[in-house]
Amino acid sequence: MVRILLLALVSVVCVGAASANPFPKGDPAKGRRLMAEAQCDACHIAMFGGDGSRIYTRPNRRVNNPSQLRSQVRFCATQLKANWFPEEEEHVAAYLNQQYYHFK
């Protein structure tokens, strides 16, 4: 009986870890504000038209995991000379993950 309970507990912990938020220190609301202030959409609209969101949803998108999302956010912030701190980049990544990517 103890083994069964222990196994159940380990399973719950593992499932919880597998579905954990990849951006636990990120605040999506702050990320959204930072993107608006940096006018990220202007570049995305110029590249993809419409509201620019196709950059996130296109079939051949560059970002396919949380690490790539962090790298892409850093790259874009550098291109825009946004001068974001790492925690601000994490906020932006958390926002984009919440809105478009849904990485676990």
Biopython code that builds the backbone (N, CA, C, O; Angstrom):
import numpy as np
from Bio.PDB.StructureBuilder import StructureBuilder

atoms = [
    (1, "MET", "N", (0.823, -1.196, 0.000)),
    (1, "MET", "CA", (0.000, 0.000, 0.000)),
    (1, "MET", "C", (0.874, 1.270, 0.000)),
    (1, "MET", "O", (0.589, 2.228, -0.718)),
    (2, "VAL", "N", (1.923, 1.259, 0.804)),
    (2, "VAL", "CA", (2.823, 2.408, 0.869)),
    (2, "VAL", "C", (3.500, 2.623, -0.479)),
    (2, "VAL", "O", (3.673, 3.758, -0.921)),
    (3, "ARG", "N", (3.880, 1.530, -1.125)),
    (3, "ARG", "CA", (4.511, 1.646, -2.446)),
    (3, "ARG", "C", (3.572, 2.281, -3.457)),
    (3, "ARG", "O", (3.985, 3.115, -4.262)),
    (4, "ILE", "N", (2.321, 1.887, -3.412)),
    (4, "ILE", "CA", (1.336, 2.438, -4.351)),
    (4, "ILE", "C", (1.178, 3.936, -4.114)),
    (4, "ILE", "O", (1.154, 4.717, -5.066)),
    (5, "LEU", "N", (1.072, 4.335, -2.863)),
    (5, "LEU", "CA", (0.943, 5.761, -2.553)),
    (5, "LEU", "C", (2.187, 6.533, -2.968)),
    (5, "LEU", "O", (2.086, 7.635, -3.505)),
    (6, "LEU", "N", (3.347, 5.964, -2.722)),
    (6, "LEU", "CA", (4.596, 6.607, -3.114)),
    (6, "LEU", "C", (4.683, 6.746, -4.628)),
    (6, "LEU", "O", (5.085, 7.792, -5.136)),
    (7, "LEU", "N", (4.310, 5.706, -5.341)),
    (7, "LEU", "CA", (4.311, 5.743, -6.805)),
    (7, "LEU", "C", (3.333, 6.800, -7.320)),
    (7, "LEU", "O", (3.644, 7.531, -8.261)),
    (8, "ALA", "N", (2.163, 6.879, -6.707)),
    (8, "ALA", "CA", (1.177, 7.883, -7.108)),
    (8, "ALA", "C", (1.717, 9.289, -6.874)),
    (8, "ALA", "O", (1.548, 10.168, -7.719)),
    (9, "LEU", "N", (2.358, 9.502, -5.745)),
    (9, "LEU", "CA", (2.923, 10.815, -5.434)),
    (9, "LEU", "C", (4.016, 11.198, -6.423)),
    (9, "LEU", "O", (4.053, 12.334, -6.894)),
    (10, "VAL", "N", (4.898, 10.272, -6.738)),
    (10, "VAL", "CA", (5.962, 10.528, -7.708)),
    (10, "VAL", "C", (5.365, 10.842, -9.075)),
    (10, "VAL", "O", (5.863, 11.724, -9.774)),
    (11, "SER", "N", (4.315, 10.141, -9.464)),
    (11, "SER", "CA", (3.664, 10.387, -10.756)),
    (11, "SER", "C", (3.081, 11.788, -10.821)),
    (11, "SER", "O", (3.220, 12.478, -11.831)),
    (12, "VAL", "N", (2.433, 12.205, -9.748)),
    (12, "VAL", "CA", (1.843, 13.546, -9.714)),
    (12, "VAL", "C", (2.929, 14.610, -9.820)),
    (12, "VAL", "O", (2.768, 15.586, -10.553)),
    (13, "VAL", "N", (4.018, 14.436, -9.105)),
    (13, "VAL", "CA", (5.121, 15.397, -9.151)),
    (13, "VAL", "C", (5.714, 15.458, -10.550)),
    (13, "VAL", "O", (5.992, 16.547, -11.053)),
    (14, "CYS", "N", (5.911, 14.318, -11.181)),
    (14, "CYS", "CA", (6.488, 14.289, -12.531)),
    (14, "CYS", "C", (5.572, 14.938, -13.547)),
    (14, "CYS", "O", (6.035, 15.682, -14.411)),
    (15, "VAL", "N", (4.281, 14.669, -13.457)),
    (15, "VAL", "CA", (3.332, 15.280, -14.388)),
    (15, "VAL", "C", (3.301, 16.785, -14.176)),
    (15, "VAL", "O", (3.259, 17.546, -15.143)),
    (16, "GLY", "N", (3.321, 17.219, -12.926)),
    (16, "GLY", "CA", (3.339, 18.653, -12.634)),
    (16, "GLY", "C", (4.571, 19.324, -13.191)),
    (16, "GLY", "O", (4.485, 20.428, -13.729)),
    (17, "ALA", "N", (5.713, 18.679, -13.072)),
    (17, "ALA", "CA", (6.958, 19.248, -13.602)),
    (17, "ALA", "C", (6.934, 19.287, -15.116)),
    (17, "ALA", "O", (7.447, 20.230, -15.720)),
    (18, "ALA", "N", (6.348, 18.280, -15.737)),
    (18, "ALA", "CA", (6.300, 18.227, -17.198)),
    (18, "ALA", "C", (5.412, 19.320, -17.771)),
    (18, "ALA", "O", (5.640, 19.776, -18.891)),
    (19, "SER", "N", (4.401, 19.746, -17.016)),
    (19, "SER", "CA", (3.504, 20.776, -17.529)),
    (19, "SER", "C", (3.792, 22.134, -16.900)),
    (19, "SER", "O", (2.943, 23.025, -16.938)),
    (20, "ALA", "N", (4.959, 22.299, -16.332)),
    (20, "ALA", "CA", (5.326, 23.545, -15.667)),
    (20, "ALA", "C", (5.485, 24.680, -16.670)),
    (20, "ALA", "O", (5.791, 24.462, -17.843)),
    (21, "ASN", "N", (5.274, 25.872, -16.188)),
    (21, "ASN", "CA", (5.435, 27.077, -16.994)),
    (21, "ASN", "C", (6.919, 27.276, -17.310)),
    (21, "ASN", "O", (7.729, 27.358, -16.388)),
    (22, "PRO", "N", (7.294, 27.356, -18.590)),
    (22, "PRO", "CA", (8.707, 27.541, -18.926)),
    (22, "PRO", "C", (9.225, 28.957, -18.634)),
    (22, "PRO", "O", (10.426, 29.211, -18.732)),
    (23, "PHE", "N", (8.326, 29.871, -18.279)),
    (23, "PHE", "CA", (8.710, 31.255, -17.983)),
    (23, "PHE", "C", (8.142, 31.653, -16.613)),
    (23, "PHE", "O", (7.346, 32.587, -16.524)),
    (24, "PRO", "N", (8.543, 30.955, -15.556)),
    (24, "PRO", "CA", (7.921, 31.169, -14.247)),
    (24, "PRO", "C", (8.139, 32.564, -13.667)),
    (24, "PRO", "O", (7.337, 33.022, -12.853)),
    (25, "LYS", "N", (9.191, 33.236, -14.065)),
    (25, "LYS", "CA", (9.464, 34.579, -13.540)),
    (25, "LYS", "C", (8.903, 35.668, -14.446)),
    (25, "LYS", "O", (9.025, 36.855, -14.145)),
    (26, "GLY", "N", (8.290, 35.266, -15.553)),
    (26, "GLY", "CA", (7.751, 36.233, -16.495)),
    (26, "GLY", "C", (6.327, 36.640, -16.153)),
    (26, "GLY", "O", (5.530, 35.820, -15.697)),
    (27, "ASP", "N", (6.020, 37.883, -16.370)),
    (27, "ASP", "CA", (4.676, 38.425, -16.163)),
    (27, "ASP", "C", (4.131, 38.821, -17.531)),
    (27, "ASP", "O", (4.582, 39.810, -18.109)),
    (28, "PRO", "N", (3.159, 38.060, -18.063)),
    (28, "PRO", "CA", (2.642, 38.350, -19.404)),
    (28, "PRO", "C", (2.096, 39.773, -19.569)),
    (28, "PRO", "O", (2.249, 40.367, -20.636)),
    (29, "ALA", "N", (1.473, 40.317, -18.544)),
    (29, "ALA", "CA", (0.938, 41.683, -18.647)),
    (29, "ALA", "C", (2.070, 42.696, -18.838)),
    (29, "ALA", "O", (1.948, 43.628, -19.633)),
    (30, "LYS", "N", (3.159, 42.509, -18.111)),
    (30, "LYS", "CA", (4.316, 43.396, -18.284)),
    (30, "LYS", "C", (4.927, 43.202, -19.664)),
    (30, "LYS", "O", (5.356, 44.168, -20.296)),
    (31, "GLY", "N", (4.969, 41.959, -20.134)),
    (31, "GLY", "CA", (5.505, 41.681, -21.468)),
    (31, "GLY", "C", (4.704, 42.356, -22.560)),
    (31, "GLY", "O", (5.263, 42.885, -23.520)),
    (32, "ARG", "N", (3.403, 42.336, -22.409)),
    (32, "ARG", "CA", (2.537, 42.996, -23.403)),
    (32, "ARG", "C", (2.819, 44.499, -23.444)),
    (32, "ARG", "O", (2.912, 45.096, -24.517)),
    (33, "ARG", "N", (2.953, 45.096, -22.265)),
    (33, "ARG", "CA", (3.257, 46.539, -22.193)),
    (33, "ARG", "C", (4.609, 46.849, -22.819)),
    (33, "ARG", "O", (4.747, 47.818, -23.566)),
    (34, "LEU", "N", (5.602, 46.028, -22.514)),
    (34, "LEU", "CA", (6.938, 46.250, -23.078)),
    (34, "LEU", "C", (6.910, 46.170, -24.601)),
    (34, "LEU", "O", (7.552, 46.973, -25.278)),
    (35, "MET", "N", (6.174, 45.214, -25.137)),
    (35, "MET", "CA", (6.082, 45.092, -26.598)),
    (35, "MET", "C", (5.400, 46.314, -27.205)),
    (35, "MET", "O", (5.808, 46.798, -28.261)),
    (36, "ALA", "N", (4.369, 46.808, -26.541)),
    (36, "ALA", "CA", (3.675, 47.998, -27.047)),
    (36, "ALA", "C", (4.598, 49.214, -27.014)),
    (36, "ALA", "O", (4.642, 49.989, -27.969)),
    (37, "GLU", "N", (5.327, 49.378, -25.923)),
    (37, "GLU", "CA", (6.244, 50.515, -25.795)),
    (37, "GLU", "C", (7.354, 50.471, -26.837)),
    (37, "GLU", "O", (7.763, 51.509, -27.357)),
    (38, "ALA", "N", (7.843, 49.275, -27.142)),
    (38, "ALA", "CA", (8.929, 49.127, -28.122)),
    (38, "ALA", "C", (8.409, 49.115, -29.556)),
    (38, "ALA", "O", (9.193, 49.115, -30.505)),
    (39, "GLN", "N", (7.107, 49.103, -29.710)),
    (39, "GLN", "CA", (6.450, 49.087, -31.027)),
    (39, "GLN", "C", (6.909, 47.894, -31.875)),
    (39, "GLN", "O", (7.208, 48.026, -33.062)),
    (40, "CYS", "N", (6.952, 46.739, -31.228)),
    (40, "CYS", "CA", (7.353, 45.503, -31.923)),
    (40, "CYS", "C", (6.447, 45.218, -33.118)),
    (40, "CYS", "O", (6.905, 44.733, -34.152)),
    (41, "ASP", "N", (5.156, 45.524, -32.966)),
    (41, "ASP", "CA", (4.205, 45.232, -34.041)),
    (41, "ASP", "C", (4.550, 45.950, -35.337)),
    (41, "ASP", "O", (4.264, 45.429, -36.415)),
    (42, "ALA", "N", (5.153, 47.121, -35.264)),
    (42, "ALA", "CA", (5.484, 47.866, -36.485)),
    (42, "ALA", "C", (6.401, 47.043, -37.386)),
    (42, "ALA", "O", (6.198, 46.995, -38.600)),
    (43, "CYS", "N", (7.391, 46.407, -36.810)),
    (43, "CYS", "CA", (8.305, 45.563, -37.586)),
    (43, "CYS", "C", (7.580, 44.325, -38.100)),
    (43, "CYS", "O", (7.735, 43.943, -39.259)),
    (44, "HIS", "N", (6.787, 43.702, -37.231)),
    (44, "HIS", "CA", (6.072, 42.487, -37.620)),
    (44, "HIS", "C", (5.063, 42.769, -38.729)),
    (44, "HIS", "O", (4.905, 41.958, -39.641)),
    (45, "ILE", "N", (4.387, 43.900, -38.659)),
    (45, "ILE", "CA", (3.431, 44.281, -39.703)),
    (45, "ILE", "C", (4.161, 44.529, -41.011)),
    (45, "ILE", "O", (3.695, 44.112, -42.071)),
    (46, "ALA", "N", (5.298, 45.201, -40.947)),
    (46, "ALA", "CA", (6.082, 45.459, -42.163)),
    (46, "ALA", "C", (6.518, 44.149, -42.821)),
    (46, "ALA", "O", (6.583, 44.059, -44.047)),
    (47, "MET", "N", (6.815, 43.144, -42.011)),
    (47, "MET", "CA", (7.286, 41.868, -42.543)),
    (47, "MET", "C", (6.152, 40.967, -43.032)),
    (47, "MET", "O", (6.304, 40.272, -44.037)),
    (48, "PHE", "N", (5.002, 40.973, -42.320)),
    (48, "PHE", "CA", (3.953, 39.991, -42.588)),
    (48, "PHE", "C", (2.582, 40.577, -42.887)),
    (48, "PHE", "O", (1.655, 39.834, -43.212)),
    (49, "GLY", "N", (2.435, 41.889, -42.785)),
    (49, "GLY", "CA", (1.145, 42.505, -43.055)),
    (49, "GLY", "C", (0.141, 42.233, -41.945)),
    (49, "GLY", "O", (0.473, 41.663, -40.906)),
    (50, "GLY", "N", (-1.087, 42.652, -42.188)),
    (50, "GLY", "CA", (-2.152, 42.453, -41.205)),
    (50, "GLY", "C", (-1.799, 43.080, -39.874)),
    (50, "GLY", "O", (-1.320, 44.213, -39.813)),
    (51, "ASP", "N", (-2.039, 42.335, -38.809)),
    (51, "ASP", "CA", (-1.700, 42.840, -37.479)),
    (51, "ASP", "C", (-0.316, 42.376, -37.015)),
    (51, "ASP", "O", (0.095, 42.653, -35.888)),
    (52, "GLY", "N", (0.394, 41.669, -37.893)),
    (52, "GLY", "CA", (1.752, 41.221, -37.592)),
    (52, "GLY", "C", (1.839, 39.902, -36.850)),
    (52, "GLY", "O", (2.933, 39.365, -36.677)),
    (53, "SER", "N", (0.704, 39.365, -36.407)),
    (53, "SER", "CA", (0.740, 38.143, -35.597)),
    (53, "SER", "C", (1.121, 36.898, -36.395)),
    (53, "SER", "O", (1.439, 35.863, -35.810)),
    (54, "ARG", "N", (1.091, 36.987, -37.709)),
    (54, "ARG", "CA", (1.473, 35.831, -38.530)),
    (54, "ARG", "C", (2.924, 35.414, -38.266)),
    (54, "ARG", "O", (3.290, 34.261, -38.494)),
    (55, "ILE", "N", (3.736, 36.336, -37.794)),
    (55, "ILE", "CA", (5.124, 36.008, -37.471)),
    (55, "ILE", "C", (5.191, 34.876, -36.443)),
    (55, "ILE", "O", (6.147, 34.100, -36.427)),
    (56, "TYR", "N", (4.173, 34.788, -35.587)),
    (56, "TYR", "CA", (4.153, 33.763, -34.544)),
    (56, "TYR", "C", (3.462, 32.477, -34.997)),
    (56, "TYR", "O", (3.759, 31.400, -34.480)),
    (57, "THR", "N", (2.554, 32.583, -35.947)),
    (57, "THR", "CA", (1.691, 31.446, -36.280)),
    (57, "THR", "C", (1.992, 30.798, -37.621)),
    (57, "THR", "O", (1.367, 29.794, -37.962)),
    (58, "ARG", "N", (2.917, 31.332, -38.384)),
    (58, "ARG", "CA", (3.204, 30.777, -39.709)),
    (58, "ARG", "C", (3.751, 29.352, -39.592)),
    (58, "ARG", "O", (4.355, 29.007, -38.576)),
    (59, "PRO", "N", (3.552, 28.538, -40.598)),
    (59, "PRO", "CA", (3.989, 27.140, -40.537)),
    (59, "PRO", "C", (5.501, 26.972, -40.357)),
    (59, "PRO", "O", (5.937, 26.045, -39.674)),
    (60, "ASN", "N", (6.291, 27.836, -40.948)),
    (60, "ASN", "CA", (7.754, 27.693, -40.881)),
    (60, "ASN", "C", (8.375, 28.653, -39.861)),
    (60, "ASN", "O", (9.455, 29.199, -40.090)),
    (61, "ARG", "N", (7.693, 28.848, -38.753)),
    (61, "ARG", "CA", (8.189, 29.797, -37.752)),
    (61, "ARG", "C", (9.530, 29.346, -37.186)),
    (61, "ARG", "O", (9.841, 28.156, -37.156)),
    (62, "ARG", "N", (10.316, 30.320, -36.740)),
    (62, "ARG", "CA", (11.663, 30.063, -36.211)),
    (62, "ARG", "C", (11.646, 29.501, -34.795)),
    (62, "ARG", "O", (12.576, 28.806, -34.387)),
    (63, "VAL", "N", (10.610, 29.798, -34.065)),
    (63, "VAL", "CA", (10.560, 29.464, -32.642)),
    (63, "VAL", "C", (9.738, 28.195, -32.436)),
    (63, "VAL", "O", (8.552, 28.146, -32.764)),
    (64, "ASN", "N", (10.394, 27.165, -31.883)),
    (64, "ASN", "CA", (9.715, 25.889, -31.674)),
    (64, "ASN", "C", (9.892, 25.333, -30.263)),
    (64, "ASN", "O", (9.470, 24.211, -29.980)),
    (65, "ASN", "N", (10.511, 26.109, -29.382)),
    (65, "ASN", "CA", (10.657, 25.682, -27.988)),
    (65, "ASN", "C", (10.974, 26.915, -27.133)),
    (65, "ASN", "O", (11.316, 27.967, -27.674)),
    (66, "PRO", "N", (10.864, 26.797, -25.816)),
    (66, "PRO", "CA", (11.095, 27.954, -24.942)),
    (66, "PRO", "C", (12.472, 28.596, -25.101)),
    (66, "PRO", "O", (12.589, 29.821, -25.045)),
    (67, "SER", "N", (13.496, 27.804, -25.296)),
    (67, "SER", "CA", (14.844, 28.353, -25.454)),
    (67, "SER", "C", (14.944, 29.223, -26.706)),
    (67, "SER", "O", (15.544, 30.297, -26.678)),
    (68, "GLN", "N", (14.357, 28.757, -27.792)),
    (68, "GLN", "CA", (14.362, 29.546, -29.028)),
    (68, "GLN", "C", (13.549, 30.824, -28.861)),
    (68, "GLN", "O", (13.897, 31.859, -29.430)),
    (69, "LEU", "N", (12.474, 30.760, -28.089)),
    (69, "LEU", "CA", (11.670, 31.959, -27.851)),
    (69, "LEU", "C", (12.487, 32.996, -27.081)),
    (69, "LEU", "O", (12.476, 34.177, -27.430)),
    (70, "ARG", "N", (13.184, 32.569, -26.054)),
    (70, "ARG", "CA", (14.047, 33.501, -25.310)),
    (70, "ARG", "C", (15.085, 34.139, -26.238)),
    (70, "ARG", "O", (15.308, 35.349, -26.199)),
    (71, "SER", "N", (15.707, 33.316, -27.060)),
    (71, "SER", "CA", (16.734, 33.826, -27.987)),
    (71, "SER", "C", (16.149, 34.807, -28.983)),
    (71, "SER", "O", (16.767, 35.831, -29.276)),
    (72, "GLN", "N", (14.972, 34.516, -29.507)),
    (72, "GLN", "CA", (14.350, 35.396, -30.492)),
    (72, "GLN", "C", (13.942, 36.721, -29.858)),
    (72, "GLN", "O", (14.104, 37.779, -30.466)),
    (73, "VAL", "N", (13.417, 36.666, -28.648)),
    (73, "VAL", "CA", (13.059, 37.905, -27.942)),
    (73, "VAL", "C", (14.309, 38.756, -27.735)),
    (73, "VAL", "O", (14.278, 39.968, -27.950)),
    (74, "ARG", "N", (15.397, 38.133, -27.323)),
    (74, "ARG", "CA", (16.662, 38.863, -27.115)),
    (74, "ARG", "C", (17.138, 39.485, -28.429)),
    (74, "ARG", "O", (17.561, 40.641, -28.456)),
    (75, "PHE", "N", (17.070, 38.711, -29.521)),
    (75, "PHE", "CA", (17.491, 39.212, -30.831)),
    (75, "PHE", "C", (16.655, 40.425, -31.243)),
    (75, "PHE", "O", (17.197, 41.452, -31.651)),
    (76, "CYS", "N", (15.346, 40.298, -31.133)),
    (76, "CYS", "CA", (14.472, 41.406, -31.539)),
    (76, "CYS", "C", (14.696, 42.641, -30.666)),
    (76, "CYS", "O", (14.716, 43.765, -31.170)),
    (77, "ALA", "N", (14.862, 42.436, -29.371)),
    (77, "ALA", "CA", (15.114, 43.570, -28.475)),
    (77, "ALA", "C", (16.408, 44.277, -28.852)),
    (77, "ALA", "O", (16.489, 45.504, -28.795)),
    (78, "THR", "N", (17.412, 43.508, -29.234)),
    (78, "THR", "CA", (18.688, 44.091, -29.664)),
    (78, "THR", "C", (18.502, 44.880, -30.950)),
    (78, "THR", "O", (19.028, 45.986, -31.079)),
    (79, "GLN", "N", (17.761, 44.325, -31.902)),
    (79, "GLN", "CA", (17.522, 45.011, -33.173)),
    (79, "GLN", "C", (16.794, 46.336, -32.964)),
    (79, "GLN", "O", (17.075, 47.325, -33.641)),
    (80, "LEU", "N", (15.859, 46.343, -32.023)),
    (80, "LEU", "CA", (15.087, 47.558, -31.741)),
    (80, "LEU", "C", (15.802, 48.515, -30.786)),
    (80, "LEU", "O", (15.324, 49.616, -30.514)),
    (81, "LYS", "N", (16.958, 48.070, -30.283)),
    (81, "LYS", "CA", (17.673, 48.856, -29.266)),
    (81, "LYS", "C", (16.757, 49.162, -28.073)),
    (81, "LYS", "O", (16.741, 50.274, -27.545)),
    (82, "ALA", "N", (15.998, 48.136, -27.669)),
    (82, "ALA", "CA", (15.039, 48.288, -26.574)),
    (82, "ALA", "C", (15.722, 48.391, -25.212)),
    (82, "ALA", "O", (15.135, 48.907, -24.260)),
    (83, "ASN", "N", (16.958, 47.902, -25.115)),
    (83, "ASN", "CA", (17.702, 47.946, -23.850)),
    (83, "ASN", "C", (16.939, 47.294, -22.697)),
    (83, "ASN", "O", (16.929, 47.806, -21.578)),
    (84, "TRP", "N", (16.300, 46.155, -22.988)),
    (84, "TRP", "CA", (15.587, 45.428, -21.949)),
    (84, "TRP", "C", (16.559, 44.669, -21.069)),
    (84, "TRP", "O", (17.576, 44.157, -21.536)),
    (85, "PHE", "N", (16.236, 44.606, -19.804)),
    (85, "PHE", "CA", (16.949, 43.750, -18.866)),
    (85, "PHE", "C", (16.496, 42.312, -19.094)),
    (85, "PHE", "O", (15.429, 42.096, -19.669)),
    (86, "PRO", "N", (17.273, 41.327, -18.662)),
    (86, "PRO", "CA", (16.871, 39.922, -18.849)),
    (86, "PRO", "C", (15.482, 39.610, -18.289)),
    (86, "PRO", "O", (14.737, 38.833, -18.885)),
    (87, "GLU", "N", (15.130, 40.205, -17.156)),
    (87, "GLU", "CA", (13.797, 39.935, -16.601)),
    (87, "GLU", "C", (12.694, 40.522, -17.484)),
    (87, "GLU", "O", (11.592, 39.976, -17.534)),
    (88, "GLU", "N", (12.974, 41.619, -18.175)),
    (88, "GLU", "CA", (11.989, 42.180, -19.103)),
    (88, "GLU", "C", (11.837, 41.278, -20.328)),
    (88, "GLU", "O", (10.731, 41.090, -20.833)),
    (89, "GLU", "N", (12.938, 40.729, -20.794)),
    (89, "GLU", "CA", (12.866, 39.766, -21.899)),
    (89, "GLU", "C", (12.032, 38.558, -21.483)),
    (89, "GLU", "O", (11.276, 38.008, -22.284)),
    (90, "GLU", "N", (12.177, 38.155, -20.226)),
    (90, "GLU", "CA", (11.392, 37.022, -19.705)),
    (90, "GLU", "C", (9.905, 37.373, -19.678)),
    (90, "GLU", "O", (9.070, 36.513, -19.959)),
    (91, "HIS", "N", (9.559, 38.614, -19.348)),
    (91, "HIS", "CA", (8.161, 39.047, -19.367)),
    (91, "HIS", "C", (7.602, 38.963, -20.788)),
    (91, "HIS", "O", (6.485, 38.487, -20.993)),
    (92, "VAL", "N", (8.374, 39.422, -21.755)),
    (92, "VAL", "CA", (7.929, 39.391, -23.154)),
    (92, "VAL", "C", (7.768, 37.945, -23.614)),
    (92, "VAL", "O", (6.779, 37.612, -24.268)),
    (93, "ALA", "N", (8.717, 37.096, -23.284)),
    (93, "ALA", "CA", (8.618, 35.681, -23.659)),
    (93, "ALA", "C", (7.387, 35.043, -23.015)),
    (93, "ALA", "O", (6.698, 34.247, -23.653)),
    (94, "ALA", "N", (7.110, 35.384, -21.767)),
    (94, "ALA", "CA", (5.929, 34.844, -21.084)),
    (94, "ALA", "C", (4.651, 35.290, -21.788)),
    (94, "ALA", "O", (3.724, 34.498, -21.955)),
    (95, "TYR", "N", (4.600, 36.550, -22.199)),
    (95, "TYR", "CA", (3.431, 37.051, -22.926)),
    (95, "TYR", "C", (3.252, 36.320, -24.258)),
    (95, "TYR", "O", (2.156, 35.860, -24.577)),
    (96, "LEU", "N", (4.323, 36.217, -25.022)),
    (96, "LEU", "CA", (4.225, 35.549, -26.324)),
    (96, "LEU", "C", (3.860, 34.079, -26.160)),
    (96, "LEU", "O", (3.102, 33.531, -26.961)),
    (97, "ASN", "N", (4.391, 33.449, -25.136)),
    (97, "ASN", "CA", (4.052, 32.052, -24.894)),
    (97, "ASN", "C", (2.575, 31.907, -24.545)),
    (97, "ASN", "O", (1.905, 30.992, -25.025)),
    (98, "GLN", "N", (2.078, 32.800, -23.721)),
    (98, "GLN", "CA", (0.670, 32.761, -23.325)),
    (98, "GLN", "C", (-0.249, 32.997, -24.525)),
    (98, "GLN", "O", (-1.276, 32.332, -24.664)),
    (99, "GLN", "N", (0.118, 33.935, -25.382)),
    (99, "GLN", "CA", (-0.742, 34.315, -26.505)),
    (99, "GLN", "C", (-0.638, 33.386, -27.709)),
    (99, "GLN", "O", (-1.646, 33.107, -28.359)),
    (100, "TYR", "N", (0.556, 32.905, -28.014)),
    (100, "TYR", "CA", (0.771, 32.218, -29.291)),
    (100, "TYR", "C", (1.379, 30.819, -29.193)),
    (100, "TYR", "O", (0.923, 29.907, -29.882)),
    (101, "TYR", "N", (2.369, 30.637, -28.378)),
    (101, "TYR", "CA", (3.159, 29.407, -28.450)),
    (101, "TYR", "C", (2.653, 28.275, -27.560)),
    (101, "TYR", "O", (2.631, 27.121, -27.986)),
    (102, "HIS", "N", (2.256, 28.584, -26.362)),
    (102, "HIS", "CA", (1.713, 27.592, -25.421)),
    (102, "HIS", "C", (2.689, 26.458, -25.115)),
    (102, "HIS", "O", (2.285, 25.300, -25.014)),
    (103, "PHE", "N", (3.968, 26.790, -24.967)),
    (103, "PHE", "CA", (4.957, 25.786, -24.575)),
    (103, "PHE", "C", (4.732, 25.404, -23.118)),
    (103, "PHE", "O", (4.330, 26.235, -22.303)),
    (104, "LYS", "N", (4.991, 24.162, -22.803)),
    (104, "LYS", "CA", (4.861, 23.657, -21.423)),
    (104, "LYS", "C", (6.224, 23.339, -20.876)),
    (104, "LYS", "O", (6.343, 22.902, -19.732)),
]
sb = StructureBuilder()
sb.init_structure("model")
sb.init_model(0)
sb.init_chain("A")
sb.init_seg("    ")
for serial, (resi, resn, name, xyz) in enumerate(atoms, 1):
    if name == "N":
        sb.init_residue(resn, " ", resi, " ")
    sb.init_atom(name, np.array(xyz, "f"), 0.0, 1.0, " ", f" {name:<3s}", serial, name[0])
structure = sb.get_structure()
